[in-house]
């Protein structure tokens, strides 16, 4: 899917959070950097927890995004 829409920030952010889940932190940081380049406002909303879903899902997505952004371990 990323190959079909390489300019969509959400795809890079979701890739980054998946890489965190797999323990691939360097890949996560690279994907997050690309997401930030393409959509800094979108990324900021995720980093602050302003996303949809269940409270537990929001917390997990926010933490994984913060790890990918280098803001948490």
C-alpha positions as CSV (number, residue, x, y, z in Angstrom):
1,X,0.0,0.0,0.0
2,X,2.8,2.4,0.8
3,X,4.1,2.0,-2.8
4,X,0.7,3.1,-4.1
5,X,0.5,6.2,-2.0
6,X,4.0,7.2,-0.8
7,X,2.9,10.8,0.0
8,X,0.3,9.9,2.7
9,X,1.7,10.7,6.2
10,X,-0.6,8.2,7.9
11,X,0.9,5.3,6.1
12,X,4.4,6.2,7.2
13,X,3.3,6.8,10.8
14,X,1.5,3.5,11.0
15,X,4.6,1.8,9.5
16,X,6.7,3.5,12.2
17,X,4.4,2.3,15.0
18,X,4.4,-1.3,13.5
19,X,8.2,-1.2,13.4
20,X,8.3,-0.3,17.1
21,X,6.1,-3.3,17.8
22,X,8.6,-5.5,16.0
23,X,11.5,-3.9,17.9
24,X,12.9,-2.3,14.7
25,X,13.6,1.1,16.2
26,X,15.9,2.4,13.5
27,X,13.4,1.6,10.8
28,X,10.7,3.1,13.0
29,X,12.6,6.4,13.4
30,X,13.1,6.6,9.6
31,X,9.5,6.0,8.9
32,X,8.5,8.6,11.5
33,X,10.9,11.1,10.0
34,X,9.2,10.7,6.6
35,X,5.7,11.0,8.2
36,X,6.8,14.2,9.9
37,X,8.2,15.6,6.6
38,X,5.0,14.8,4.8
39,X,2.5,15.8,7.5
40,X,3.9,17.4,10.6
41,X,0.4,18.4,11.9
42,X,-0.9,14.9,11.5
43,X,2.1,13.4,13.4
44,X,1.7,16.0,16.1
45,X,-1.9,14.9,16.7
46,X,-0.8,11.3,17.1
47,X,2.1,12.3,19.4
48,X,-0.3,14.2,21.7
49,X,-2.9,11.3,21.7
50,X,-5.6,13.1,19.7
51,X,-6.5,10.0,17.7
52,X,-9.6,7.9,17.4
53,X,-10.2,4.5,18.9
54,X,-10.5,2.9,22.3
55,X,-8.7,4.5,25.2
56,X,-6.3,1.5,25.4
57,X,-5.7,1.6,21.6
58,X,-5.1,5.4,21.7
59,X,-2.6,4.9,24.6
60,X,-0.7,2.2,22.7
61,X,-0.7,4.0,19.4
62,X,0.5,7.2,21.1
63,X,3.3,5.4,23.0
64,X,4.5,3.6,19.9
65,X,4.5,6.9,17.9
66,X,6.5,8.6,20.7
67,X,9.1,5.8,20.6
68,X,9.3,6.0,16.8
69,X,9.8,9.8,17.2
70,X,12.6,9.3,19.7
71,X,10.5,11.0,22.5
72,X,10.3,7.8,24.7
73,X,12.0,4.5,25.2
